[in-house]
Amino acid sequence: MIEQLLRFLTDGGVHSYEDLAKRLSVSIPLLEMMLEELSRLGYLRPVDSDCGTHCASCSIGSCSITGPGRLWTLTDRGTKAAGRLN
């Protein structure tokens, strides 16, 4: 299921916790545990959540996941791993 989550994230765009949980048919707490695991493995990294909603002018590019108080983006390692899965 974590591999499926990684594939979803490489589709691009910004994903909400609710959207991802629904697509994976899991609860939000389980999704959060999966995100933490991907971060621990070096595939995701948290982004400073003080950025607000200025995505168009964001220097990071596009964040992958937005949730309650957390913002995540794929690392280079995560992008490469997802490419191997596809």
RARAHU-V685112 format. One record per backbone hydrogen bond with DSSP energy under -1.0 kcal/mol. NH is the residue of the N-H (numbers start at 1). CO is the residue of the C=O. E is the energy in kcal/mol with one decimal. If there is no record, write none. Layout:
# RARAHU-V685112
NH_CO_E, NH_CO_E
This chain:
# RARAHU-V685112
5_1_-2.1, 6_2_-2.4, 7_3_-2.1, 8_4_-2.3, 9_5_-2.0, 10_6_-1.2, 11_8_-1.3, 12_9_-1.0, 15_64_-2.5, 17_66_-1.3, 20_16_-2.4, 21_17_-2.9, 22_18_-2.2, 23_19_-2.5, 24_20_-2.1, 26_21_-2.4, 31_27_-2.3, 32_28_-2.7, 33_29_-1.7, 34_30_-2.1, 35_31_-2.5, 36_32_-2.3, 37_33_-2.0, 38_34_-2.4, 39_35_-2.1, 40_36_-2.7, 41_37_-2.1, 42_39_-1.3, 43_38_-2.8, 44_38_-1.0, 45_73_-2.3, 47_71_-3.0, 57_54_-1.0, 58_55_-1.6, 64_72_-1.7, 65_72_-1.9, 66_15_-2.7, 67_70_-2.7, 70_67_-1.1, 72_65_-2.4, 73_45_-2.0, 75_43_-2.3, 79_75_-2.2, 80_76_-2.5, 81_77_-2.4, 82_78_-2.4, 83_79_-2.0, 84_80_-1.6, 85_81_-1.1, 86_82_-1.4
